Amino acid sequence: MSKHRGAPAPDHDHDHDEQLMRPDGHRYEAPESDEERSSKSWAYAALALLVVLLMVLVATGTVPIFRR
């Protein structure tokens, strides 16, 4: 990709850019780093633990959903 928007890209860059283009004109994002993937997995694990905890609290009646 060229540094200036108006400047034409060299042929070898143009071919590479076409391979990365989606049919709707958007480009693919760069692959995630191992660190980013690891941090996301920890965040999803924490969220899943929170959801399970809430489900247990509701199931045992500690957190009432409907008042009687």
C-alpha positions as CSV (number, residue, x, y, z in Angstrom):
1,M,0.0,0.0,0.0
2,S,1.4,3.4,-0.9
3,K,1.9,6.1,1.7
4,H,-0.1,8.7,-0.3
5,R,-3.7,8.0,-1.1
6,G,-3.6,9.6,-4.6
7,A,-0.3,7.9,-5.7
8,P,-0.7,4.7,-7.7
9,A,0.8,1.6,-6.1
10,P,3.5,-0.4,-7.9
11,D,2.2,-3.5,-9.7
12,H,3.5,-6.1,-7.2
13,D,1.8,-4.2,-4.3
14,H,-1.4,-3.9,-6.4
15,D,-1.6,-7.7,-6.9
16,H,-1.0,-8.3,-3.2
17,D,-3.7,-5.7,-2.3
18,E,-6.2,-7.4,-4.6
19,Q,-5.7,-10.8,-2.8
20,L,-6.5,-9.1,0.5
21,M,-9.6,-7.3,-0.8
22,R,-13.1,-8.6,0.1
23,P,-15.8,-8.5,-2.5
24,D,-17.4,-5.6,-0.6
25,G,-14.2,-3.5,-0.9
26,H,-13.0,-3.9,2.7
27,R,-9.6,-5.2,3.5
28,Y,-8.9,-8.1,5.8
29,E,-7.5,-7.2,9.2
30,A,-4.0,-8.4,10.3
31,P,-3.9,-11.6,12.3
32,E,-4.1,-11.4,16.1
33,S,-0.9,-11.6,18.0
34,D,-0.5,-14.5,20.6
35,E,-0.7,-11.9,23.4
36,E,-3.9,-10.4,22.1
37,R,-5.5,-13.9,21.6
38,S,-4.4,-14.9,25.1
39,S,-5.9,-11.8,26.7
40,K,-9.2,-12.3,24.9
41,S,-9.4,-15.9,26.1
42,W,-8.9,-14.8,29.7
43,A,-11.6,-12.2,29.3
44,Y,-14.0,-14.7,27.9
45,A,-13.2,-17.2,30.7
46,A,-13.9,-14.5,33.3
47,L,-17.2,-13.6,31.6
48,A,-18.2,-17.3,31.5
49,L,-17.4,-17.7,35.2
50,L,-19.5,-14.6,36.0
51,V,-22.5,-16.0,34.0
52,V,-22.3,-19.4,35.7
53,L,-22.1,-17.7,39.1
54,L,-25.2,-15.6,38.3
55,M,-27.1,-18.7,37.0
56,V,-26.3,-20.6,40.3
57,L,-27.4,-17.7,42.4
58,V,-30.7,-17.5,40.5
59,A,-31.2,-21.3,40.6
60,T,-30.7,-21.4,44.4
61,G,-33.1,-18.5,45.0
62,T,-30.4,-16.2,46.4
63,V,-31.1,-13.7,43.7
64,P,-34.8,-13.6,43.0
65,I,-36.0,-12.7,39.5
66,F,-39.7,-12.7,40.2
67,R,-41.1,-11.4,43.4
68,R,-43.9,-13.6,45.0
